[in-house]
Amino acid sequence: MSERLRPKDLAFLAEETPSTPMHNATVEIFDPGDSGFDYDKLVELIGDRISFVPRYRQRIQQVPGRLANPVWIDDPHFDLGYHVRRSALPRPGSLDQLRELVARIVSRPLDRSKPLWEVYFVEGLAEGRVALLSKSHQALVDGVSTVDLGQVLLDKSPEVKSLGGDQWAPRRAPSPGGLAVGAVRDTLRSRQVASDSVRARAASLLRTADAAAETTGRVLGGVTGRRAAHEGPLVGTHGQQRRVVSVHTDLADHRAIRDVHGGTVNDVILATVAGGLRGWLMTRHESLGGLRRVRAVVPVSVIDSELEATSLGSQIAPHFVDLPIGEPSPVVRLHQVSYSFKVHKETGRGVAANRLAGIAGFAPATFHAIGSRVAAAEVGRGMQLSVTNVPGPQSPLYAAGARMEATFPVPPLPPHHLLAIGVTSYDGGVAYAITADRDAVPDVDVLGQCLSEALAELLDTVSGSRPRVPRGRKGGSARAKPRTTKKTTSSGSKNGSTTGARTGSGAGKGTGGRTS
C-alpha cells in the first residue's frame, strides 16, 4: 500500500515556487588518495546502499480530484544515472569556482516527476580533490521515514564495505481509478486521512489568498515607491538565483573562547553570527538604532531517550534567539546569547553533541535537513533569520575509501528571507555557510568576512590569544584543510542547532546537542 504525504510534507511542496526552491544541499570535499574514488565508484556506492533509503527511488503521485493527499510510489523509470551527475571545474579548481557552481545548481528546483534528489560528482578541484554536492527536497528527508542519502554513504574507516545492494524492482503503480478508490476508502476509514485532506485544502486556500495579497502589495509598492512593512536587510522578496559563501574556522578557537568566558561552543558560534551581522550592517550604513536585535530561529534537540536515526525528525524543536547586534561589546553579546539558552539547558532534555556525532553512519546533512524543516515551519512568527548548527564527528569519515576533508551545508532560503546560515563542525574545523539571494544581497561576501572578524574579535578577548591568519587566499586552492582558517569568498549565478546538553566535545548546539 502506498504511503500518503503528511500535511507538513505537502506544505513544503505547495509553498515551493521557482524563486523559493525547498531543498537542502550539502557540499563535501574529498581527497581520493589511492582509493581511486571517481564518478563510477560513486554510482556503484550509491547503488550498493540506496536500499537503506527506499524513498530515494520513489516519486510523488497526485490523487485524481485531490480527494486525499498525494502518495509516494515507486518510480517505474528510476534511473540512477539521471540522479547522480558529473561535473567539473576549469583550472585552477578553486573554492571560489566550486561555490559558484554550487550556487547555480541550488538555484534550480528539483523535477517533481522524478524522485526528489540529485548528487553531483565535481572533478577538477586543485590538488586532485573532488567534491560531492547533494540536493534533497524538504518533503523527502524528514528524519522519521527517511534520512539523507549521505547518512548511509559515509564510513568511519577507509575500508570499503560492500553491502551487496538489492534486487530492486518497482512495485506496480496504482491506476488513477485505484488511487481515487483508495482515497475514498482511506478517508472513510481513517479520521486522520480525512483531517489531513481538509487541512491540505484549507492551507491551499490560505496560500492562494496570501499570494494574492503579496502580489497586490508589490504592485502598490511599485506605484508608491514604498517598501513593504515586512521588508528590510534580512527579509524581503527574493528572486530565483542564489549566492553561496563559506567560512572555514578552527574548532579550537571556539573552545578557547568558551573556556575563558563560559557558556558553550554553540554560544560562541551564535555570538560570532551576531557580531558578523552587526559588522555587515554597519558596512551597509544601516541604522542600528531601530534594529537592536535580530530574531533568529535555532532548531534545538529535545531528545531525552536513546537516539535512533529513524525517529530524529520528531525530536527537534524551534528555539528563538534575539541576536544582540546592537551591542558593541563582543563579550556582552556572548553572555546575552548564553543567557537566552538558559531555559533550554534547565529543562534537562538537551543532548550532548558528541552523543549525536557518535551515531553509526552519522552525517550532518540529515540534521541540517531536519533543522531546515523546523525553521521553515516558523516562517510568519516574526523571525528574520534561521541558523542551523550541527555538531559533526571529530574524526575523519570516508566514502568508498576517499577521506572527506571538509563539509559545509547550503541551507535553503525560507519564503521572504534573504539570508540563511548553516554551521557544521567536522574533524577539528567549524564551517559557517551562508545562502543569500543573488540580487538582494550582492555583498554577502562582506558578511562572510565580517563573520571571520567577529570570531577574531572574540579571540582578542582571550588572554594570550594571537591574531589569526586566514587559512587560504580568495580564489586559492580548493583543498580544504582542517584546523586552519579560510578567507571567505562568495559565488552566485545570474542564471540559473539543534542543541542539547553540555559536553566538552563537538562543535556546539546544532541539530544535535548543546556543547560546552
Salt bridges, closest charged atoms under 4 A:
GLU3 OE2 - ARG6 NH1 3.65
GLU3 OE1 - ARG55 NH2 2.94
ASP9 OD2 - ARG6 NH2 3.62
ASP9 OD1 - ARG373 NH1 2.93
GLU16 OE1 - ARG112 NH2 2.95
GLU16 OE1 - HIS137 NE2 3.25
ASP31 OD2 - ARG129 NH2 3.16
ASP48 OD2 - ARG49 NE 3.91
ASP74 OD2 - ARG171 NE 3.29
ASP96 OD1 - ARG99 NH2 3.67
GLU100 OE2 - ARG104 NH2 2.90
GLU118 OE2 - ARG85 NH2 3.32
GLU118 OE1 - LYS135 NZ 3.51
GLU123 OE1 - ARG86 NE 2.97
GLU127 OE1 - ARG479 NH1 3.16
ASP142 OD2 - ARG6 NH2 2.19
ASP155 OD1 - ARG49 NH1 2.92
ASP166 OD2 - ARG57 NH2 2.67
ASP186 OD2 - ARG4 NH2 2.98
ASP186 OD1 - ARG185 NE 3.91
ASP196 OD1 - ARG199 NH1 3.72
GLU214 OE2 - ARG218 NH1 2.91
GLU214 OE1 - HIS416 NE2 3.61
ASP253 OD1 - ARG468 NH2 2.55
ASP259 OD1 - ARG258 NH2 2.98
ASP267 OD1 - LYS509 NZ 3.36
ASP267 OD2 - ARG514 NH2 3.07
ASP304 OD2 - ARG349 NE 3.58
GLU306 OE2 - ARG355 NH2 3.77
ASP322 OD1 - ARG295 NH1 3.17
GLU378 OE1 - ARG381 NH1 2.50
GLU405 OE2 - ARG129 NH2 2.86
GLU405 OE1 - ARG479 NE 3.94
ASP427 OD2 - ARG403 NH2 2.85
ASP427 OD1 - ARG483 NH2 3.93
ASP437 OD1 - ARG242 NH1 3.71
ASP443 OD2 - ARG284 NE 3.01
GLU457 OE1 - ARG333 NH2 3.12
